[in-house]
Amino acid sequence: MLLRLAWTSLTLHRSRTLLAMLGVAVAAAMLLDMVMLSSGMRESFRSLLVTTGYQIRLAPRGTLPFDTDASIEGGGGLVDSLSAIPGVAAVSPVLGGQLHVTHEGHAVTAFALGGVAAVQGDYDIVAGRAPAAVNELVGSADFLAAAGARVGDTVMASAGFDPELRGTTGLRPLVIVGRAHFIYTPAGQRAVALPIATLQRMEGSAATDRVSLAMVRADSGVDVEHLRAAVEHEFPRVSAISTETALQQVDQRLSYFRQLALILGVVSLVVGFLLVTTMVTVSVNERLGEIVVMRAIGVARMRVVSQILLESVALMSVGTAAGLGLGLLTGEYLNGILSGFPGLPAEIRFFVFAPHDAWTALGLLVGAGLLAGIYPSWRGASRPIAITLREEAI
Amino acid sequence: MAGAQGPLVVVNDVTRAYAMSGDAPTVAALRGVSFRAGKGEYLAIVGPSGCGKSTLLNLLGGIDTPDTGSVTIGGVHVDGMSDREATRFRLLRVGFVFQRFYLMPALTAAENVELPMAEAGRPKTERRARARALLDYVGLGARASHRPTQLSGGEQQRVAIARALANEPMLLLADEPTGELDAGTGAEMIELLARVNRDGTTIIVVTHDEDLARAARREIHMRDGRIVGDTGERGA
C-alpha cells in the first residue's frame, strides 16, 4: 500500500514528476560521462597497449615511441640480444618512415611501418595476407583509396625525395598483398606496412640497421617490471617502457582531464541531491495535511517517512536509469567528435563504460537521492499533529 | 452509564497553553478541565470558537499532551505515552473523524478504510472483507473503488467514518464532522453517527452544529477553556 501511495502521489503531478526525473537524468548522464571520461581514456589506452600482447616498448633513450624521428642503431643485434634475455618470449622490431606513391599525377604519402610480419603488433589483416616477401606491402583502406589501388596491384613506391638529386629515393615496385587495420594510427591516416628490411633499404638506413622501436613480449608468469629493469640495464642507450609506466605517463598527462571530470561529477551529484531535496520538500509541504492525518490515525512515523522516501528513490531510480542511456548516448556522440583529435590513435576512446565505476557513480546518485529525501520526509512526519491540523484547517 | 460500567474517559484538571509566535503571550486553551465519560456514551462538546473544545479532543486522542493534569482512556494514561505508544494507541484504540475528511487522495475508498488495518498488520483478505463490510455499513458499498475526488463531501465523510471504525476503536472522536456539509448531508451524517453509537461505539464529538449536539445523549458546554455546563446523559 505504501508503494501504491508513493506511485500515485508521483503520478498525481505528472509534469512536475517528469521534469524532476528529467533533471535527475541529466545529472546522472553528466555524472556517468564524467566517470567514463576520468577513467575511460586511460583504460582505452591500456587496452590498446595490451591488445597485441607486447608489454614492453624500447625507444631511443629519453624518448617515447614515435615521439621523435630518433632511432636505434643495430636493430638486428638488439633483437638478438633481447631475445636471449630469460623471460623474453618475442621481440618485434619496428621502423617508422614515409612511403610515397603517385596516383593520377598526385603524390600519395602514407605512414610506413617496417616490421617482421610473424611478430608484428601494429596491424590486423582485414583482407589478403601479411607481407612476407621483400617486395610486398599491406595498406590501410585510406591508403588504398587515395592510391586508387586494390589488393594484388603493384605500385611504384619511394621512401622520400632527395632535393639535391631532384629525385625520389628508394623507388621500387611493391605488390599490395593485403588490406590492414592499423591499431595505433589516427583516424583517416594513410598507412602501409612492409618488411623492415625493405623499408631500411628504401630509406638508406640499411647500413646502420636502424629501428624506431622494439616491442617485447614477456613469457607468462614473468614479472614485467623486473624484465623492463633488466632490459634497460642491459641496453643503456634505450628507454624501456612497460605498459604500466606508459600508463603512469598517460595519467600525468591526463590529470587535468581527471580533475575536471571529478569536479563536474561532484557538481552533478550535488545538483541531483538538491533537485530531489527540493522536490521532496515541495511535495511534503503540499501534503502536510495528509501526512499528519496519517500520523493521527496511527500510521507510524517511520512508515510515513518510508513512503515519502520511496517517492524520492523512485524519482532517482527512474531518472538514473534514463540518465544511464542518455550518458551512454552523449558519451558515444562525444567519442565520435573526439576521435578526430590530431595525433591520437583512432582506437582511443575518451568515454569508456567501466561497469564497476559506472554502477558505483550511479549508486552514489541514488544514495544521494535517498539522503536528500530523509530530511524533508522526517521533518514532515515529525510535525506536531494537533498544531499542524489546526494550521491546515485555516 | 459512566457510573454503571466504570468511566472509559477520565479527564482530570487538564490545562493546555500554546506559545504564540514572537513575543506574544501564551494562550491558555484549557484551564483546568475535568470530566468523565462512560463506555457507550455519545457526548457532544459544544461552545464558541476558541473555547478549547478541539484542543480537548486532541488530548483525548493522544495527538497532543496536556501541560498539567491527566487524561486516561480505558485505564491507559494517554498523557504519559511515548510517541510510539501514542501512535499505537491512536491506531488501535481511537478513531478520528475530521471536519475536512482528510482521506488519502491517492487511494480508493476501500483502500482508505484498509489503511489503518494494514498498519495494524491485519491480513489482506481480512482487511479487504472488513473494508467492504464497513463501506456497506456507511452506505457506500457501491463506491468502494472510487477515489476521494470522485466522491461528494458527504460520501467522503462516510468513508472517513468507516476508516475510523476500521480497527474497532473503543472511542470515536469527531471534530466538526458536519462542518463542511450542507444541511441535508449533515442530517444523514448525524443519523449515521447515532447508528454507530447505538451499535456500541463510544463517541465524543466537537461541534457547533446544534442538531448534532442534540443528537448526542450528553452535552458539555465550554467557554474560555473551562467547562461551564454538563447536561449529563439525557434519559439516563
Boltz contact constraints between the chains, C-beta under 6 A:
constraints:
  - contact:
      token1: [A, 1]
      token2: [B, 118]
      max_distance: 6.0
  - contact:
      token1: [A, 5]
      token2: [B, 106]
      max_distance: 6.0
  - contact:
      token1: [A, 8]
      token2: [B, 106]
      max_distance: 6.0
  - contact:
      token1: [A, 9]
      token2: [B, 106]
      max_distance: 6.0
  - contact:
      token1: [A, 293]
      token2: [B, 102]
      max_distance: 6.0
  - contact:
      token1: [A, 296]
      token2: [B, 63]
      max_distance: 6.0
  - contact:
      token1: [A, 296]
      token2: [B, 96]
      max_distance: 6.0
  - contact:
      token1: [A, 297]
      token2: [B, 96]
      max_distance: 6.0
  - contact:
      token1: [A, 297]
      token2: [B, 116]
      max_distance: 6.0
  - contact:
      token1: [A, 298]
      token2: [B, 87]
      max_distance: 6.0
  - contact:
      token1: [A, 298]
      token2: [B, 90]
      max_distance: 6.0
  - contact:
      token1: [A, 298]
      token2: [B, 91]
      max_distance: 6.0
  - contact:
      token1: [A, 298]
      token2: [B, 116]
      max_distance: 6.0
  - contact:
      token1: [A, 298]
      token2: [B, 119]
      max_distance: 6.0
  - contact:
      token1: [A, 299]
      token2: [B, 119]
      max_distance: 6.0
  - contact:
      token1: [A, 300]
      token2: [B, 87]
      max_distance: 6.0
  - contact:
      token1: [A, 385]
      token2: [B, 63]
      max_distance: 6.0
  - contact:
      token1: [A, 386]
      token2: [B, 58]
      max_distance: 6.0
  - contact:
      token1: [A, 386]
      token2: [B, 63]
      max_distance: 6.0
  - contact:
      token1: [A, 386]
      token2: [B, 64]
      max_distance: 6.0
